Amino acid sequence: MPEVLSSLSQASQFTPGESSSDTPGAKILVIDDEAGIRESLEVLLSLEGYTVEMAIDGVQGLAMLEHGDYDLTLLDLALPGQSGLELLPQIHELYPELPVIMITAYGTVENVVEAIRAGAENFVQKPWDNEKLLADIRSAVARHKAEAENIQLKRALKQRYNFHNIVGKSEIMLKIFDLVAQAAPSRATVLIQGESGTGKELIAKALHANSPRRDKPFIPVNSGSMPSELLESTLFGHVKGAFTSAIATKKGLFEVANGGTLFLDEIGNMGLDTQAKILRVLQDRRFTPLGGTQEIQVDVRIVAATNVDLRQAVRDGRFRDDLFYRLNVISIDLPPLRARREDIPLLVNRFLEYFSKENDLEIRKLTPDAMRALVDYDWPGNVRELENVMERGVVLSSTHIIDSGLLPGHITGRSFQDALLEHNPNSSLFDILEDIERRIIIEKLERCNWNQTDAAEQFRIPLSTLNQKIKRLNIEIRKKGRD
């Protein structure tokens, strides 16, 4: 019984709900010199609803690819003139997004490795099992269409809005895109609410980029992480001698952002005294630097963000009700990632592409099990957590594919025993324990948003000890993300 080589059978990316009905009208090019093979494939694929076209050699195949819009190529290894392995790199170079499944009667390990390196999606032996072949084709076509849809979506968003780094096709995100597009040209204050890691700063940047202020500064400030005096000095500036360390006059961010947008992140944690001064700027568009006597007038749009319930904070007396109503002119509520799971494959592809380029690697896809685990996970850290997981997968992958073994155990549900069994049987106990320790530290750092101090506290070890382990285990520290 023929079979797809097991090492490649998981190579196609999983798309939730995929089936032959998910790929209506998909167009497949078969390049094979055997008439019987071409005829049998045409019958099999046509019955599944695919449009099938044929080429007898590489020359004809390349010519048809140039003028056709195909979703998949089935390529024979042994072709007259130019072999399939010689033709494959040309196809991949000219059409890098087009999946290619190799077909051959001679499935040696060397051929498999060479084909994968040249960009093949999969490798099928003759005579094939019809159901297995159709499953591989459905998976490859679904992935190709999903990637094409992602590209079209990004182009459409870029043309309609200036949304460079925001990805989503779910109904709830499309409504947010429309709301941002409507609100952006106005001068109205915007309040963005959502859990940590949902992308609040990206939405703020999109509001600025699509506004008449786009050529003026966009100034972000984490207004909840500073002591009140430092925050007020940062926002309003100070004159020389205003306090002990004020050795020179300094402009505040309100003045620096004049004509542009000031993004006040974590505003729900701002002190009440500072809230009162922010309210005055919103009402009068003027302020006085610390220690100064002369008022400064500014034209600044305020976009605020918070991951706390401001209405509850008002009821608890922790946030001024008058400031809340001033900020809440236009409210944008960002959903958690678990509420828009259909966006996860798009985000995965976006991060896969980004981190592969950043690390000069060629990681092309995830296995079905890996994608399924990502879609099913609840993502308490939202998009930021997914970004960290994808960076980890790209960095740790030694092949062109990320499988579930490269995902953190709390996502896949793998135990330490499973992790131990994954090691090469020739690995020493020291190597296995060192790898387990590395995984534990990386997972903890990811959960702490790569804050070593927080991770050391949770491990109940000195920060110096954690830093020594990070250095010994060659763990690359990644930058902390933002909302």
C-alpha positions as CSV (number, residue, x, y, z in Angstrom):
1,M,0.0,0.0,0.0
2,P,1.5,3.3,-1.0
3,E,1.8,6.1,1.6
4,V,3.0,9.6,2.1
5,L,6.3,9.5,3.9
6,S,5.5,9.9,7.6
7,S,8.1,12.6,8.2
8,L,6.2,14.9,5.8
9,S,2.6,13.9,6.4
10,Q,2.1,16.7,8.9
11,A,3.7,19.4,6.8
12,S,0.5,21.0,5.7
13,Q,-0.9,23.8,7.8
14,F,-4.2,23.2,9.6
15,T,-7.1,25.4,8.9
16,P,-10.1,25.2,11.2
17,G,-13.0,23.5,9.5
18,E,-11.2,22.6,6.4
19,S,-12.7,20.2,3.9
20,S,-13.1,19.9,0.2
21,S,-16.1,22.2,0.4
22,D,-13.8,24.9,1.8
23,T,-11.9,25.1,-1.5
24,P,-14.5,25.5,-4.2
25,G,-13.1,26.1,-7.6
26,A,-9.6,25.4,-6.6
27,K,-7.3,25.1,-9.7
28,I,-4.6,22.4,-9.8
29,L,-1.9,21.9,-12.4
30,V,-0.6,18.4,-12.9
31,I,2.9,18.1,-14.5
32,D,3.5,14.4,-15.4
33,D,4.7,12.7,-18.6
34,E,2.6,9.5,-18.1
35,A,-0.8,9.8,-19.8
36,G,-2.3,7.2,-17.4
37,I,-1.3,9.1,-14.4
38,R,-2.6,12.4,-15.8
39,E,-6.0,10.8,-16.7
40,S,-6.4,9.1,-13.3
41,L,-5.6,12.3,-11.4
42,E,-8.0,14.3,-13.6
43,V,-10.8,11.9,-12.8
44,L,-10.1,11.8,-9.1
45,L,-9.7,15.5,-8.7
46,S,-12.6,16.5,-10.9
47,L,-14.9,14.4,-8.8
48,E,-13.8,16.4,-5.8
49,G,-14.8,19.7,-7.5
50,Y,-11.3,20.8,-8.5
51,T,-10.4,22.4,-11.9
52,V,-7.6,20.3,-13.3
53,E,-5.1,21.2,-16.1
54,M,-2.3,19.1,-17.5
55,A,1.3,19.6,-18.6
56,I,3.6,16.8,-20.0
57,D,7.0,18.3,-19.0
58,G,8.7,21.2,-17.3
59,V,8.7,23.6,-20.3
60,Q,4.9,23.3,-20.8
61,G,4.4,23.4,-17.0
62,L,6.3,26.7,-16.6
63,A,4.4,28.2,-19.5
64,M,1.0,27.3,-18.0
65,L,2.0,28.6,-14.6
66,E,2.9,31.9,-16.1
67,H,-0.6,32.4,-17.6
68,G,-2.7,30.5,-15.0
69,D,-3.8,31.2,-11.5
70,Y,-3.2,27.9,-9.7
71,D,-3.8,26.9,-6.1
72,L,-1.6,23.8,-6.2
73,T,0.9,21.9,-8.5
74,L,1.3,18.1,-8.5
75,L,4.8,17.6,-9.9
76,D,6.3,14.3,-11.1
77,L,9.9,13.6,-10.0
78,A,10.9,11.8,-13.2
79,L,10.1,14.1,-16.2
80,P,11.7,14.0,-19.6
81,G,14.4,16.6,-20.1
82,Q,14.3,18.5,-16.8
83,S,13.5,16.4,-13.8
84,G,11.0,17.4,-11.2
85,L,13.7,18.1,-8.6
86,E,15.4,20.5,-11.1
87,L,12.1,22.2,-11.9
88,L,10.9,22.6,-8.3
89,P,13.4,25.4,-7.3
90,Q,12.4,27.4,-10.4
91,I,8.7,27.1,-9.5
92,H,9.4,28.0,-5.9
93,E,11.5,31.1,-6.9
94,L,8.9,32.3,-9.4
95,Y,5.8,31.4,-7.3
96,P,6.9,31.2,-3.7
97,E,3.4,31.0,-2.3
98,L,2.3,28.1,-4.6
99,P,2.3,24.7,-2.8
100,V,3.9,21.9,-4.7
101,I,3.3,18.2,-4.0
102,M,5.9,15.8,-5.5
103,I,4.8,12.5,-7.0
104,T,7.2,9.7,-7.6
105,A,7.7,5.9,-7.7
106,Y,11.2,6.4,-6.1
107,G,10.7,8.0,-2.7
108,T,14.2,7.8,-1.2
109,V,15.2,9.8,1.9
110,E,17.6,11.8,-0.2
111,N,14.9,12.8,-2.7
112,V,12.6,13.8,0.2
113,V,15.2,16.0,1.8
114,E,16.2,17.6,-1.4
115,A,12.6,18.2,-2.4
116,I,11.7,19.8,1.0
117,R,14.8,22.0,0.8
118,A,13.7,23.2,-2.6
119,G,10.3,24.1,-1.3
120,A,8.0,21.1,-1.8
121,E,4.9,20.9,0.3
122,N,4.8,17.2,0.5
123,F,6.0,14.0,-1.2
124,V,3.7,11.2,-2.4
125,Q,4.7,7.7,-3.7
126,K,3.1,5.9,-6.6
127,P,0.7,4.2,-6.5
128,W,-0.9,6.4,-4.0
129,D,-3.8,6.0,-1.5
130,N,-6.6,8.1,-2.9
131,E,-8.0,9.3,0.5
132,K,-4.6,10.2,1.8
133,L,-3.7,12.1,-1.4
134,L,-7.0,14.0,-1.3
135,A,-6.4,14.9,2.3
136,D,-3.0,16.3,1.6
137,I,-4.3,18.2,-1.4
138,R,-7.2,19.7,0.6
139,S,-4.8,20.7,3.4
140,A,-2.3,22.3,1.0
141,V,-5.0,24.1,-1.0
142,A,-6.7,25.4,2.1
143,R,-3.5,26.8,3.4
144,H,-2.7,28.5,0.1
145,K,-6.1,30.1,0.0
146,A,-5.8,31.2,3.6
147,E,-2.5,32.8,2.9
148,A,-3.8,34.5,-0.3
149,E,-6.8,35.7,1.7
150,N,-4.5,37.2,4.3
151,I,-2.5,39.0,1.7
152,Q,-5.7,40.4,0.1
153,L,-7.0,41.4,3.5
154,K,-3.8,43.3,4.3
155,R,-3.8,45.0,0.9
156,A,-7.5,46.0,1.3
157,L,-6.9,47.3,4.9
158,K,-3.9,49.2,3.7
159,Q,-5.8,50.8,0.8
160,R,-8.8,51.6,2.9
161,Y,-7.1,52.4,6.2
162,N,-3.5,52.9,7.3
163,F,-3.5,49.7,9.4
164,H,0.0,48.3,9.0
165,N,0.3,45.9,11.8
166,I,-3.3,45.0,12.7
167,V,-4.5,41.6,11.5
168,G,-8.0,40.3,11.7
169,K,-10.9,39.1,9.5
170,S,-13.4,38.3,12.3
171,E,-16.6,40.2,12.3
172,I,-15.8,41.9,15.6
173,M,-12.4,43.2,14.3
174,L,-13.9,44.4,11.0
175,K,-16.4,46.5,13.0
176,I,-13.5,47.9,15.0
177,F,-11.7,48.8,11.8
178,D,-14.7,50.7,10.6
179,L,-15.1,52.5,13.9
180,V,-11.4,53.5,13.9
181,A,-11.8,54.8,10.3
182,Q,-14.8,56.9,11.3
183,A,-13.2,58.3,14.5
184,A,-9.7,58.9,13.1
185,P,-10.4,62.2,11.2
186,S,-12.1,63.9,14.2
187,R,-10.6,65.7,17.1
188,A,-12.7,63.6,19.6
189,T,-11.0,61.9,22.5
190,V,-10.9,58.1,22.3
191,L,-10.9,55.6,25.1
192,I,-9.6,52.1,24.2
193,Q,-10.5,49.4,26.6
194,G,-9.3,45.8,26.6
195,E,-7.3,43.1,28.4
196,S,-3.5,43.4,28.5
197,G,-1.9,42.3,25.2
198,T,-4.9,42.9,22.9
199,G,-3.2,45.6,20.8
200,K,-4.4,48.9,22.3
201,E,-1.4,50.9,21.3
202,L,-1.7,49.5,17.7
203,I,-5.3,50.9,17.6
204,A,-4.1,54.2,19.0
205,K,-1.4,54.4,16.3
206,A,-4.0,53.6,13.6
207,L,-6.2,56.4,14.9
208,H,-3.2,58.8,14.6
209,A,-2.1,57.5,11.2
210,N,-5.5,57.9,9.6
211,S,-6.0,61.4,11.1
212,P,-5.1,64.9,9.8
213,R,-2.4,64.8,12.5
214,R,-0.5,62.0,10.9
215,D,2.5,64.2,10.1
216,K,2.7,65.5,13.7
217,P,4.1,63.5,16.7
218,F,2.5,60.4,18.1
219,I,3.7,60.3,21.7
220,P,3.0,57.2,23.9
221,V,3.4,57.4,27.7
222,N,2.7,54.7,30.3
223,S,0.8,56.8,32.6
224,G,0.2,54.1,35.2
225,S,3.8,53.1,35.9
226,M,5.2,56.3,37.2
227,P,4.9,58.1,40.6
228,S,2.6,61.1,40.4
229,E,5.3,63.8,40.6
230,L,7.4,62.1,37.9
231,L,4.4,61.6,35.7
232,E,3.3,65.3,36.0
233,S,6.8,66.5,35.2
234,T,6.9,64.1,32.2
235,L,3.5,65.3,30.9
236,F,3.6,69.0,31.7
237,G,7.3,69.8,31.9
238,H,9.0,71.9,34.6
239,V,11.0,75.1,34.9
240,K,14.5,75.3,36.3
241,G,14.5,75.0,40.1
242,A,11.0,73.6,40.3
243,F,12.3,70.8,42.5
244,T,15.7,69.7,43.8
245,S,16.8,67.8,40.7
246,A,15.3,70.3,38.2
247,I,18.7,71.8,37.0
248,A,17.2,72.9,33.7
249,T,13.9,73.8,32.2
250,K,12.3,70.8,30.4
251,K,9.4,70.6,28.0
252,G,6.6,68.2,28.8
253,L,5.1,65.6,26.5
254,F,1.9,67.7,26.0
255,E,4.1,70.4,24.5
256,V,6.2,67.9,22.5
257,A,3.0,66.4,21.1
258,N,1.5,69.8,20.1
259,G,-0.5,69.3,16.9
260,G,-0.3,65.5,17.2
261,T,-1.6,62.7,19.4
262,L,-0.7,61.9,23.0
263,F,-1.4,58.2,23.9
264,L,-2.0,57.8,27.7
265,D,-1.7,54.1,28.3
266,E,-2.8,52.5,31.6
267,I,-4.7,55.6,32.5
268,G,-6.8,53.7,35.0
269,N,-3.9,53.5,37.4
270,M,-3.3,57.3,37.3
271,G,-3.5,59.2,40.6
272,L,-6.5,61.4,41.4
273,D,-4.4,64.6,41.5
274,T,-2.9,64.0,38.1
275,Q,-6.3,63.1,36.8
276,A,-7.6,66.6,37.8
277,K,-4.7,68.2,35.8
278,I,-5.4,66.0,32.8
279,L,-9.1,67.1,32.9
280,R,-8.1,70.8,32.8
281,V,-6.0,70.3,29.7
282,L,-8.9,68.5,28.0
283,Q,-11.2,71.3,29.0
284,D,-9.1,74.4,28.4
285,R,-6.3,73.0,26.1
286,R,-3.7,74.8,28.3
287,F,-1.5,73.9,31.3
288,T,1.2,75.3,33.5
289,P,4.6,73.6,33.8
290,L,5.7,72.5,37.3
291,G,7.1,75.5,39.1
292,G,6.1,77.9,36.3
293,T,3.7,80.8,36.1
294,Q,3.0,81.1,32.4
295,E,0.3,78.9,30.8
296,I,1.1,77.1,27.6
297,Q,-1.7,76.5,25.1
298,V,-1.6,73.3,23.0
299,D,-3.6,71.4,20.4
300,V,-3.2,67.8,21.3
301,R,-5.6,64.9,20.7
302,I,-5.8,62.5,23.7
303,V,-6.2,58.8,23.1
304,A,-6.3,56.9,26.4
305,A,-6.2,53.1,27.1
306,T,-6.8,50.9,30.1
307,N,-7.2,47.2,31.0
308,V,-9.3,48.0,34.1
309,D,-13.0,48.6,34.3
310,L,-13.1,52.4,34.5
311,R,-16.8,52.5,35.4
312,Q,-16.1,50.3,38.4
313,A,-13.1,52.5,39.3
314,V,-15.4,55.5,39.2
315,R,-17.8,53.7,41.6
316,D,-14.9,52.8,43.9
317,G,-13.7,56.4,43.9
318,R,-10.4,55.6,42.2
319,F,-11.2,57.5,39.0
320,R,-12.9,60.8,38.5
321,D,-16.3,60.6,36.9
322,D,-15.9,63.9,35.1
323,L,-12.6,62.8,33.5
324,F,-14.1,59.4,32.5
325,Y,-16.9,61.2,30.6
326,R,-14.4,63.5,29.0
327,L,-12.3,60.5,27.8
328,N,-15.2,58.3,26.9
329,V,-16.4,60.4,23.9
330,I,-15.6,57.5,21.6
331,S,-15.1,54.1,23.2
332,I,-13.4,51.2,21.4
333,D,-13.6,47.8,23.2
334,L,-10.9,45.4,22.0
335,P,-11.9,41.7,22.3
336,P,-9.6,39.1,23.9
337,L,-8.0,36.7,21.4
338,R,-10.1,33.8,22.7
339,A,-13.2,35.7,21.4
340,R,-11.9,35.9,17.8
341,R,-10.3,32.5,17.3
342,E,-10.7,32.7,13.5
343,D,-8.0,35.4,13.5
344,I,-5.4,33.1,15.1
345,P,-4.2,31.5,11.9
346,L,-3.8,34.9,10.3
347,L,-1.8,36.2,13.3
348,V,0.3,33.0,13.3
349,N,1.2,33.5,9.6
350,R,2.0,37.2,10.3
351,F,4.3,36.4,13.2
352,L,5.8,33.4,11.4
353,E,6.8,35.7,8.4
354,Y,8.1,38.5,10.7
355,F,10.2,36.4,13.0
356,S,11.6,34.2,10.2
357,K,12.9,37.3,8.4
358,E,14.1,38.9,11.7
359,N,16.1,35.8,12.5
360,D,17.2,35.1,8.9
361,L,15.4,31.7,9.0
362,E,13.0,30.0,6.6
363,I,10.2,28.6,8.7
364,R,7.4,28.1,6.3
365,K,4.5,26.5,8.2
366,L,3.1,24.8,11.3
367,T,2.0,21.2,11.5
368,P,-1.8,20.6,11.9
369,D,-1.4,19.6,15.5
370,A,0.5,22.7,16.3
371,M,-2.0,25.0,14.7
372,R,-4.9,23.2,16.3
373,A,-3.3,23.6,19.8
374,L,-2.9,27.4,19.1
375,V,-6.5,27.8,18.0
376,D,-7.8,25.8,21.0
377,Y,-5.7,27.6,23.7
378,D,-7.5,30.5,25.6
379,W,-4.6,33.0,25.4
380,P,-4.8,34.9,28.7
381,G,-1.9,37.1,27.5
382,N,-3.8,37.6,24.2
383,V,-1.9,38.7,21.0
384,R,1.2,39.5,22.9
385,E,1.4,36.0,24.3
386,L,0.9,34.5,20.8
387,E,3.6,36.7,19.5
388,N,6.0,35.5,22.1
389,V,5.1,31.8,21.5
390,M,5.7,32.2,17.7
391,E,9.0,33.9,18.3
392,R,10.0,31.0,20.5
393,G,8.9,28.5,17.9
394,V,10.9,30.2,15.1
395,V,14.0,30.5,17.2
396,L,14.0,27.0,18.5
397,S,13.0,25.2,15.2
398,S,15.8,23.3,13.5
399,T,13.7,22.6,10.3
400,H,11.3,24.5,8.0
401,I,8.3,23.4,10.1
402,I,7.1,24.2,13.7
403,D,5.5,21.2,15.3
404,S,3.7,20.9,18.6
405,G,6.9,19.9,20.4
406,L,8.2,23.5,20.0
407,L,5.2,25.0,21.8
408,P,5.1,25.5,25.5
409,G,3.7,22.6,27.5
410,H,0.9,24.7,29.0
411,I,-0.5,25.2,25.5
412,T,-0.2,21.7,24.2
413,G,-0.8,20.0,27.6
414,R,2.4,18.0,27.3
415,S,3.9,16.8,30.6
416,F,7.6,16.7,31.5
417,Q,7.5,13.0,30.8
418,D,6.4,13.7,27.3
419,A,9.3,16.2,26.9
420,L,11.7,13.6,28.2
421,L,10.6,11.1,25.6
422,E,11.1,13.6,22.8
423,H,14.9,13.5,23.3
424,N,17.3,11.5,21.2
425,P,17.9,8.2,23.0
426,N,21.6,8.9,22.9
427,S,21.2,12.2,24.9
428,S,22.9,12.2,28.2
429,L,20.9,12.8,31.4
430,F,22.7,16.2,31.8
431,D,21.6,17.3,28.3
432,I,18.0,16.3,29.0
433,L,17.8,18.0,32.4
434,E,19.5,21.1,30.9
435,D,16.9,21.2,28.1
436,I,14.0,20.8,30.6
437,E,15.5,23.6,32.7
438,R,15.7,25.8,29.6
439,R,12.1,25.2,28.8
440,I,10.9,26.0,32.3
441,I,12.8,29.3,32.4
442,I,11.6,30.3,28.9
443,E,8.0,29.5,29.8
444,K,8.2,31.5,33.0
445,L,9.8,34.5,31.2
446,E,7.1,34.4,28.5
447,R,4.4,34.5,31.2
448,C,6.1,37.4,32.9
449,N,6.4,39.3,29.6
450,W,10.2,38.8,29.7
451,N,10.6,40.7,33.0
452,Q,13.5,38.9,34.7
453,T,12.8,40.5,38.1
454,D,9.2,39.2,38.1
455,A,10.3,35.8,37.0
456,A,13.0,35.6,39.7
457,E,10.4,36.5,42.3
458,Q,8.0,33.8,41.1
459,F,10.9,31.2,41.1
460,R,11.8,32.5,44.6
461,I,15.5,32.8,43.6
462,P,17.8,35.9,43.5
463,L,17.8,37.8,40.2
464,S,21.5,37.2,39.9
465,T,20.9,33.4,40.1
466,L,18.3,33.6,37.3
467,N,20.6,35.8,35.2
468,Q,23.4,33.2,35.6
469,K,21.1,30.4,34.4
470,I,19.9,32.5,31.4
471,K,23.5,33.0,30.4
472,R,24.6,29.4,30.9
473,L,21.6,28.1,29.0
474,N,22.1,30.6,26.1
475,I,18.5,31.9,26.5
476,E,18.0,35.0,24.3
477,I,16.1,37.7,26.2
478,R,13.4,39.3,24.1
479,K,12.0,42.8,24.4
480,K,8.9,43.2,26.5
481,G,5.8,43.8,24.5
482,R,3.3,46.6,24.7
483,D,-0.5,46.7,24.6
